[in-house]
Amino acid sequence: MKKNQIIDILESGQVGAEITVKGWVRTRRGSKNVSFIALNDGSTINNLQVVADAENFGEEILKHINTGAAIAATGKLVESTGSGQSVELQAGKIEIIGKADPDKYPIQPKRHSLEFLREVAHLRPRTATYSAIFRIRHKLIFAIHNFFNERGFYNIHTPIVTSSDAEGAGEMFRVTTLPMNDLPKTEEGQIDYSEDFFGKSTNLTVSGQLEGELFAMAMSRIYTFGPTFRAENSNTSRHLAEFWMIEPEVAFFDLNDNMDLAEEFLQYLIRYALDNCMDDLQFLSKRLQEEEKNKPADQRSMELIEKLRFVADNEFVRLTYTEAIDILKNSKQNKKGKFQYPIKGFGTDLQSEHERYLVEKKFQKPLILTDYPKEIKAFYMRMNDDNKTVAAMDVLFPQIGEIIGGSQREERLDVLESRMEEMNIPADEMQWYLDTRRFGGCQHAGFGLGFERLVLFVTGMGNIRDVIPFPRTPKNCEF
C-alpha cells in the first residue's frame, strides 16, 4: 500500500520531493497572505506544517480549512525556516475532503478536560493526547505477542461466553436469549435455563485462566489475550466492566519460574515502549508535568520516562506476604495512623496504599509479594506446606500498585477437591477441570496482566477510562 504518512515524511526529510499528504487539520493560523496549517494523520504525535499562500487559493477553499476538517495537500517539501519543525509542505494544491463546522465541531484548539473528552469518545482520538495513548497501546499489543512468540508460546482463544466462574466471585454479566417479560420458571419458581440458548446458565468470562490451563496441560506454553468482563459496581479510576487480559500458563513451572517470567515480561514491554514510543512518551510526560505543576512536590508523580526506566533497569525485590506484613505493621506510617487501612497483622488484605509504601518508600524498587494467606486467594492456588498460605504472587509497581497477579496452581487432586469444598465451588460442574489433575497432571503456573492497567502505567494517565477506546463502566455503554 503506497501512502505518504506524515511519520514517513518527517523521518525521511526528503527536501525537494513532490508529495501528497492527507490528514485532519489540528490548527490553522496566519495572515491574509499566508496560512500555516498543522496537519496530522494519526501516524505520529508530530504535525506536518502545510504553508498555503493566499494568492494560490480562493476564499472558497481557505474558509473550510478549520480544525477537524479532512484535507489533501499536494506540493513540495522544503526546509522550514520556522521553529518546531525541520521541513514543511509548500502547498500547490489543497482539496477539502471533509468539512468541520467550527461552530459545531466540539474539539477546538484549546485545552479540554479529560472528563469532557470522555463525553466525545468518538472524536477524542483526534487529540494529541489520545492519539499518543492509542499508538502506545498498539505498540504494547504487538510487543506482547512478540514476546511470547519468541519464547515458544502458543496463543489460545478461550471462550468469551462460558458457564464457569474462574474466580468464584459471582460478579458476572449473564448471557441469555430468554424473554425478559415472560421468563420460564421451574416448579420451584427458579428461572428455567434449560429453555435458554445453551440449555444452562451462562455468562461473559471473567478470565480465560481455567481453560488456558487445559491447553497448557497439552502444549506446555500457552497464553491468552482477550476481553474479560466484571459486573462490579465500581465507579473508580482503576475499574472497568470490560477490559483485556493477558494470561500465560506454563506446564512444569513452579512459583519461582512464574516470577522470573513475569519480571522478564514486564521489563521487555517497558523497554519496547521506551525504544519505540519515545516521541509519544515525551509528549505525555510534559502533559503530566503541566497537569501537576501546582501540586506540592511530594504529591507529584515520578517523571514518566524516569518511572519507566525505574522498572526496566531494576531487579524486582521478592518478599513474602508475612515479611511484608511485619514491615508494614512496624512502619512509622502504621504506628502514626497514617494508613487509611491500618495493618493489624497476618490475614490483612493489602490495599494500594500498603503496596505503594513498600515499592516507593521502603524498597524503592518493583516488588513481587508471595505466599498469601489461603483465605484471601482463589481455590486453584497451590497450598504451601504450612497449610496457611498459598503459592501466590503479586507484582507491585510504583504509583499503580498491583499490576500482575498469579500463582502456582494446585496440581494435587485431593488437595484441590478439598479446597473447592471449603470454598463452595461445585465439583460436579468442574469435572473437566479436575480431569487435568486425574490424567497426566503436573505442576504448572501462570499469571494475569490487566492490559489497561499496563497501558495506564506506561502512559502516565490517571484514569483507566482514558486508555481504552470505548470504556464500559456502571451506567455507561456508549457506542
N, C-alpha and C positions, 0 to 999 in steps of 0.2 A: 504494500500500500504506500503510494507516494504521497507524502504530505509535508508541508512546511510547518512543523510545530515550532512554537516560539522558543522552547528549550533548545532545539537543534540550531535555530538561527542565532541565538545568543551565544551558544557554545562554539559554533563554527566561526562566527565573526567574519564572514566572507564579504568584506567590503568590496563594493562594485557589482555584486550579484543582483540580478533582476529576480525578484521573488513575489509571490502572492501569499498573503497570510490571512487567516480567518480567525475571528475570536469575538469576545464581548468587550465593550468599552467599559473601563473602570472609571476613568475621568477624562474630561476634555477641558483644556484651559487655553488661553492665548488672547490675541488681539483681533482686530478686524482683518488684519493682513495675513495672520498665520494661526493655525490651531495645532496644539500639541495633544495628541490622543494617546492615552495609556491603554494599550490593548493586551488582553490576556485570554489565553485559550485553555487554561487549566493545567497545562503541562509543566508549569514552573511557578514559583512564588513571584518571579520577576516579570514585569511587564515589558513589552516592546513599545518604544515610543514611535508613533507614526506622526510625521510632520506633514501637514496639509496647508499649502499656500492657497489663500482665499481666491486668488485670481484664476486658479485652475479648477475651482469647484463652485458651482452655483449655490445660492442660498437654499435651494430645494434639497440639496444633499447635506449641507452643513447643519441645517436646523434639526436633522434627525440623528446626528451623532451625539447621542445622550448616554448617560450612564445606563448600562444594561442592554443597550442596543447591540445586535449582532451585525458585524460588518466584514467585508472582504477588502483588503487594501493591497494594491499592486504598485511596485516601484523599485527603486534602487536602495540597497543597503549602503549606508555611508557612515563614516566615523562621526560620533556625536561630539559636539562642542560643549554641550551642557553637562552638568554633573549628574551622577546617578546611573549612567549607562555608557557603555563603550561604543555602541552602534545604535543607529536609528534608521527608520524607513522613510525615505523621501517619497511620499505618495504621488503617483501619476494618475492613479485611478482609485476611486473608492465606491464600493457598492453597498447599499443598505440592504442587508439580508432580512433582518427582523427589527422592527421599531420597538422602542420602550418609552412610553409617555412619561416624562419626568414628573407630571402631576399625579401619576398613579403608581409608578414603579416604587416599591417600598424600600429598596436598599439604595439610598442615595449616598454620595460620597461624604459621609460624616460618621462620627463614632456611634455605633449602635450597641446596645447592651446585648449580652448573650441571651438573656431572657426574651427580648424582642425577637431575636433571630430564630429562636426555637419555634416561635409562632409562625414564621415563614420558612419552615424547614425545607420546603420545595425550592426555595431560591437561595438559601444560605450557602450552598457550595460555591456560589459565585464570589463570595467574600474571600479575602486573602487568608483569614484565619482558618476558615473551614476547608478551603481547598488544600491548605497545608496539612491539616489534620488527616484528610482523607487520602492524600498522597502517601503520607507516612503509614496510614492503616494498610494501604495496598502493599507497600514495601514489606511490612511485617508479615502479611499473609504469605507473600512469596517466600520470605526468609524461613517461615515455619515449615512449609512444605520442603524447601531446600534442605534444611537441617535434617529432617527425618529421612528424606530420600538418600542423602549422602551416607547415612548410617544404617541402611538396610531395613528400614521400617516400611510397613505397608499401610496405606491409608484405607480405612474401613468406614463405610457409611452405615451407621447404626440407625435404628428406627426413630422417626420423629413422633409417630403415633405408636403408643405402647400400652400394655396392660400392667407393666411393673412400675414400682416406685423405688428407684435406686437408693434413695436416702431414707425412706420410711417417714418422710416429713409430712406427707399428706397435702402439701400446698401446691396443687396441680390444677391445670386447666382441663376440664372434661371435653371429650370429643364425642359427639353424638349426632345421629340423624333422627332421633325420636321427636315427635311433635310436642313442642313445649306446652301447648294449650290442651293437650289430651295425652298425658303420659300414661303408658301401660303400667299396670300395677300387678304385683303378685298377690296371692291370697293373704299374705302377711301385711300387705299395704306398702311394700317396698317397690321402687322402680324396677320394672321387669326388663333388664338389659338383654335378655335372650332375644328380644324383638328388635334390638338395635342392629346397626350395620355389621358390627363384628361379633355380635352374639354375646358380648360381655362388656363390662365397664372398661372404657379406655380413656387415655389422657395424653396430653403432649408431654414429651420426655423432659425430665429434669436433669438427665445425664445419660451419656452413652456408655458409661463405665462397665456395667454388668454385661452388656452384650459385647463390649470390647474384650472383656476377659475371656469370653468363649473363643474368640479368634486368636488371642494370644496363646491359648492352650493348643493351638494347631499350627500357627505361623510364627510363633516366638516373639516377634517385634511388630507391634501394630500401633497406630494412632488414629484417633477420630478427630474431626474438626467440623463441628456442625452447630446448628441452633439449639438452644435449650430454653426451657420456659419455667418460670416460678410465679405462682399466683400469690405472691407476698404483697400485702397491702403496705408497702414501704415507699413513702414519698421522701426519699433521701437522695443525696448527691452521689451515692455509691450503688444504688439498686436499679435494676431494670427488670421488667417482666419477661422480656425476650432478649437473649444475649447469646454470644458464640463461645463455645468451649473447645479447648484442645486437650485431649486426654490420651497420652501414651500408656501402653500396658506392655510389660515385658516378662516373658517366662524366664524362670531360673534367676530372677533378680531378688535380692533382699533389700532391706531398707537403706543400707549404705550405697548400694548400686543406684537406688532410686534418687538419693540425694545428689550423687555425682551427676546423674543425667539431668536433674532439674537445674543444678548450678551451671553446667555446660550449656544447656539450652537457653537459659535466660541471658547469660553473658554473650552467647552467639547473636541473639536477637538484638541486644543493645548495641553491640559492636556493628552489626549490619546497619542499624539506623544511623549510627554516627558516621559510617563510611559512605552511606548512600542518600542521606536526607539532610545534609548539613545546612543547606540554604533554608529549608523549611524549619529546622530546629533553631537556627539563629533568629529567624523571624519570630517564632513562638517564644523564645527566651526573652527577646526585647518586649514582646507583648506582655509577658508575665511581670517583668520588672516594672514596666509602666503602670500596670494594674496595681502593684503592691507598693509603689513608691511612697505612699503616705502612711504605710503601716510602720509600727516600731520595728527596728532592725531585728529583734529577737522573734518577731512574728512573720518575717518574710520567708518565702520558700528558698531552698538552695537553688542557685542559678542552674538552669535546666541542663546545659551541656556538662557542667561540673557534676551534677547529680547522676547523669548517665555514666560518666566516666568513673564515678564513685562505685557504681555497681560492676561495671565492666572490668575494672582493674583490681578489685579487692577480692581476696579469697573469702568465701562465706564462713562465718562463725557457726559452729554446730553446738547446740546446747539442749539438754533435756528439759522438759516441762518442769520437772521437780527443781532443777537448778534455777530455772527462770523464776519460779515462784519464790524461792529463797531470796534471790536478788531483789525482786520487786517488793517483797514483804519488808525487807530491811532497808529499802531505799529511803532517802530523805523525802521524796515525793509522797510516799505512802505514809511515813511516820508523821508528816506535817499535814496530812489530809488533803493533799493537792490532787490526788486522783479522784475523778468523779465516781469511779467504782473501786472502792478500797479492796486491797488484797488481804484476804483473811487467812488463806492457807491452801493446801492441796485440794484440788477439786474446783477451784475458781475458774470460771470460763474467761479467758483473757479477752480484753477489749482492745480496740485500736489504740487507745492512749497508752496501754501497757506495752503493746508491740512496738510502738514508736519510741517509747522510752528506752527499750532495750537496744533498738537499732541506732537511734540518733544520739542518745546520751551515754549509755553505758559502754557499748562496744564500738560505735561509730563505724560499723560495717554491716553489710547484709547478713541476715541471720537465718539459720534453719533450726526450728524448735522440733524436738522429737518426743516420743513416748508420753502421750497424753493419757489422762485417766479414761478408762474404758467407758465410764458413764456419759461422757460428753462427745463420744465419737461413734461412728456408724458400725453396724453389726459385722461388716465384712473385713474389718481391720484385724490383723493378727494379734492374738493375745500374747503378751510377754510372759516370761517365766514367773514374774511376781504376782500374776493374776489380778493386778490392779491397773496396769497400763497396757496400751496397745501400741504397735509399731507404726505410729502415725507420724507425719511430718507436715509442718507449715513453713513456707519460705516467706520471710518478712523483709520488706523494703522500706527505705526512708520515705516519710510523708504519707505513704499509702497503706502501710501495714501489710497484712497478708496478701500475697499475690498468687501463691500456689498452695494447694492442699493435696496431700497424697498419703499413701501408706503401703506397707507390705500387706498383701491380702492373706486372710486366714485360709490355709490350704488343707487343714485337718478337718475331715468331715464331721467327726464327733464334736469337736470344739465349735465349729461353725453352726451346727444344728442347735447346740446348747445356747449359743449367743442369740440365735434367731428366736428361740423360745423365750429367752429373757426379755427380748425387745419386741415381742408380739409380732414378729414377721411371719406370715403364714407360709409354712414349709410346703404345703400341698401346691401352692401357686408358684413355687420356686424350684421345682424338681429339675428343671432344665439347667439351672444354675448349680445345683448340688451335684449334678452328673459330672461336672468338670472336676469335682473332688473324688467322685467314685471311680472314675475311669481315667487313669493316667494323670492324676493330679500332681502338681509340683508347686514349689514356692514361686510366687510371682508378685510383681509390684507395679504401681503406676501412680499417676497424679493428674490433677486437673488444673488448667490455667484458664481463668476467665479472660477472654481475648480483650474485651473492652477495658478491663482493669489494667491490662498491659498497655493498651493504647493511651489510657489516661495517664499512666506513669511516664511514658515516653514523650508525650506531647506537653506535659505540664498543665493540662487543663484541670479545673477544679470540680467539674460536674460530668458524670458519666453519660449524661444525655447529649453531651457535645461531641462524643467520639464515635457515635453510631449514627448512620444516615437518618433513620427514622425511629426515634426512641418510642418504646412501648412501656408505659408507666400507668399507675392507677388513674382511671378516668381519662386516659389519653391513648387513642389508637387512630391517629390521623393517617391518611394516605393509604 
